[in-house]
């Protein structure tokens, strides 16, 4: 039986992917008998120099597709982004529709558009992107593109996107309140309802989710940064004497262990499991 796997947020530059990581990923895909892999954005901060060679190498062993995330767009022209964004792939009895998506500040209505923009330009990664349109315009363009794609898709369509499509997935915490406006748009959910979509996979948040909302099965299993990986938590449970400070200080706790021989061994032994936990698989 043909299997589709969807991953996101590999961040292969920050996570220092090399031959071992590539070979391990290919091994997991073969073990799981995956016929097609889709990566739903944020492969790296340099599409041409880092992402493209990785995709070329990976495609030697697996049928492959991808959509952009905001990190992938760094250094790209808007024309290149629009050209690469959005596609329908027919996979036997199903269609895979993929696109990046965008945000319209709809997850945080407590500020004006100008206040959101000022906040974004102060600290958010996307301040480095110059796309030539407002975020509201970009979100509307993305929503229209999604509708155009769904009109040509099969009834049993799976949608893969990068940005967050429903407010239920935004953590209720002061930390996330600062940038919740830049995570996605609630309007995507309305489009999915309009076209009867039942399966949506997304990323961007670096949090895993599995929830059915209004009959739509939403799943997110982003890989994220190494400091966020499950294996770091598992290692520290085995070696609690390496816990230095509060457990929520992810960067600090990872720096404490990352160069330890014990963790290097643990990493090589558990990377396949980390990859497998970061795949959403469809038959």
C-alpha positions in Angstrom: 0.0 0.0 0.0 1.3 3.4 -1.0 2.2 5.7 1.9 2.6 9.5 2.0 4.7 11.1 4.8 4.6 14.8 5.6 7.3 16.5 7.7 8.0 20.1 8.4 10.5 22.5 10.1 13.7 20.4 9.5 15.9 23.5 9.8 18.8 21.6 8.4 21.2 24.5 8.7 20.6 25.3 12.4 20.3 21.5 13.2 23.6 20.9 11.3 22.4 18.1 9.1 25.2 16.1 7.5 25.5 12.7 5.8 24.5 10.8 9.0 21.2 12.8 9.3 20.4 12.4 5.6 21.2 8.7 5.6 19.1 8.2 8.8 16.1 10.0 7.3 16.3 7.9 4.1 16.6 4.7 6.2 13.4 5.6 8.2 11.5 6.4 5.0 12.5 3.0 3.6 11.6 1.2 6.8 8.2 2.8 6.9 7.8 2.0 3.1 7.1 5.7 2.3 6.4 6.2 -1.4 6.3 10.0 -1.3 7.6 12.6 1.2 6.3 16.1 1.4 8.2 18.7 3.5 5.8 21.5 4.6 8.3 24.4 4.9 11.3 25.7 6.9 14.0 23.5 5.5 16.7 26.2 6.0 17.4 29.9 5.8 19.2 29.6 2.4 17.2 27.8 -0.3 19.7 27.9 -3.1 22.9 27.0 -1.2 21.6 24.7 1.6 18.1 23.5 0.9 18.4 22.7 -2.8 21.4 20.4 -2.5 19.7 18.6 0.4 16.5 18.1 -1.7 18.5 16.9 -4.6 20.3 14.3 -2.5 17.1 13.2 -0.8 15.2 12.9 -4.1 17.7 10.2 -5.2 16.0 7.8 -2.8 12.4 9.0 -2.5 9.6 10.8 -4.5 9.6 14.2 -3.0 7.7 17.5 -2.9 7.8 20.6 -0.6 6.3 23.9 0.1 8.0 27.0 1.4 8.0 28.3 4.9 8.9 31.8 6.0 12.6 30.8 6.7 12.9 29.4 3.1 11.8 32.7 1.7 14.8 34.6 3.0 16.7 36.0 0.0 14.1 35.0 -2.5 12.3 37.5 -4.8 8.5 37.7 -4.6 8.3 36.3 -8.1 10.2 33.2 -7.1 8.1 32.7 -4.0 4.9 33.0 -5.9 6.2 30.7 -8.7 7.1 27.9 -6.2 4.1 28.3 -3.9 1.1 26.1 -4.4 0.6 22.8 -6.2 -1.8 19.8 -6.6 -0.2 16.4 -6.6 -2.3 13.4 -7.5 -1.4 10.3 -5.4 -3.6 7.4 -6.5 -7.0 8.0 -5.0 -6.1 11.2 -3.2 -4.7 14.6 -4.0 -2.1 16.4 -2.0 -2.6 20.2 -2.1 0.3 22.2 -0.6 1.1 25.8 -0.1 2.9 28.0 2.4 0.0 30.2 3.7 0.6 33.4 5.5 -0.8 35.5 8.4 -3.3 38.4 8.7 -3.0 39.2 12.5 -6.3 37.3 13.0 -5.0 35.3 15.9 -4.5 38.6 17.9 -7.0 41.3 17.5 -5.9 43.3 20.5 -3.6 45.6 18.5 -3.9 47.7 15.3 -2.3 46.7 12.1 0.4 49.3 12.5 1.1 48.1 16.1 1.5 44.5 14.8 3.8 45.7 12.1 6.0 47.6 14.6 6.2 44.6 16.8 7.1 42.4 13.8 9.8 44.8 12.7 11.3 44.8 16.2 12.0 41.1 16.7 10.2 38.7 14.4 12.2 36.7 11.8 10.0 37.9 9.0 11.3 41.5 9.4 14.1 40.2 7.1 11.7 39.5 4.3 10.7 42.2 1.8 7.8 40.7 -0.1 6.4 44.0 -1.5 2.8 43.5 0.0 1.2 44.0 3.4 0.7 40.9 5.4 -3.1 41.3 5.0 -2.6 41.3 1.2 -0.3 38.3 1.3 -2.8 36.3 3.4 -5.6 37.1 1.0 -3.5 36.1 -2.0 -2.7 32.8 -0.3 -6.3 32.2 0.6 -7.3 32.8 -3.0 -4.6 30.5 -4.2 -5.8 27.8 -1.8 -9.3 28.1 -3.2 -8.0 27.9 -6.8 -6.1 24.7 -5.9 -8.9 23.0 -4.1 -11.2 23.6 -7.1 -9.0 21.3 -9.1 -8.3 18.6 -6.4 -9.9 15.3 -5.9 -12.6 14.9 -3.1 -10.3 13.1 -0.7 -7.7 15.8 -0.6 -5.0 16.2 2.0 -3.7 19.7 2.5 -0.2 20.5 3.7 0.7 24.0 4.6 3.3 25.8 6.7 1.4 28.4 8.7 -1.2 27.7 11.4 -4.8 27.4 10.3 -6.7 27.6 13.5 -6.5 29.6 16.8 -6.9 26.4 18.9 -3.3 25.6 18.3 -1.9 28.9 19.6 -0.6 28.3 23.2 -2.3 30.6 25.7 0.9 32.0 27.3 2.3 35.6 27.5 5.4 34.4 25.5 3.3 33.5 22.5 1.0 36.5 22.8 3.9 38.6 21.5 3.9 36.9 18.1 0.6 35.1 17.8 -0.4 37.6 15.1 2.3 36.2 12.8 1.5 32.5 13.1 -1.3 32.1 10.6 -5.0 33.0 9.9 -8.3 31.6 11.1 -9.6 32.1 7.5 -7.9 29.0 6.3 -10.2 26.9 8.4 -13.2 28.5 6.7 -11.9 27.6 3.3 -11.3 24.0 4.4 -14.9 23.8 5.6 -16.2 25.3 2.3 -14.4 22.5 0.3 -15.1 19.7 2.6 -11.4 19.1 3.5 -10.9 16.4 6.1 -7.1 16.2 6.6 -4.7 19.2 7.1 -1.1 19.0 8.2 0.8 22.1 9.2 4.0 23.2 10.9 5.6 26.5 12.0 4.8 26.4 15.7 7.4 23.6 16.6 4.6 22.1 18.7 3.0 18.7 18.0 -0.8 18.7 17.6 -3.4 16.1 16.7 -7.0 17.4 16.9 -10.3 17.2 15.0 -12.1 20.5 14.7 -15.5 20.7 12.8 -14.7 17.4 11.2 -11.3 18.4 10.0 -8.4 16.3 11.3 -5.5 18.7 11.9 -2.0 17.3 12.6 1.3 18.9 13.2 4.5 17.0 13.9 7.3 19.5 13.2 10.8 18.5 13.8 11.9 21.9 15.1 15.3 22.8 16.6 17.4 20.2 18.4 16.9 21.9 21.7 13.2 21.2 21.4 13.5 17.6 20.5 12.0 14.8 22.5 15.3 13.0 22.7 16.7 15.9 24.8 14.0 15.4 27.3 14.5 11.6 27.2 18.3 12.0 27.7 17.8 14.3 30.7 15.4 11.8 32.3 18.2 9.2 32.1 20.9 11.6 33.2 19.1 14.1 35.6 22.4 15.3 37.0 22.9 17.3 33.8 19.8 19.4 34.4 21.1 22.8 35.1 18.5 25.4 35.9 14.8 25.5 35.0 13.6 22.9 32.4 11.9 25.5 30.3 15.3 27.1 29.4 15.6 24.9 26.3 18.6 26.5 24.8 20.6 26.5 28.0 19.8 22.8 28.8 20.8 21.8 25.3 24.1 23.7 25.4 24.8 21.8 28.7 24.6 18.4 27.0 25.2 18.7 23.3 28.9 18.0 23.3 28.9 15.3 25.9 30.1 11.9 24.6 27.0 10.3 26.3 24.7 12.6 24.4 26.5 12.1 21.1 26.0 8.3 21.5 22.4 8.8 22.5 21.8 11.1 19.6 23.0 8.6 17.0 21.0 5.8 18.7 17.7 7.8 18.8 17.7 10.0 15.7 15.7 7.6 13.7 13.0 7.6 16.4 13.0 11.4 16.5 12.5 11.5 12.7 9.7 8.9 12.9 7.9 10.9 15.6 8.0 13.9 13.3 6.2 12.3 10.4 2.5 12.4 9.6 1.8 9.3 7.6 -1.2 8.6 5.3 -2.0 5.3 3.5 
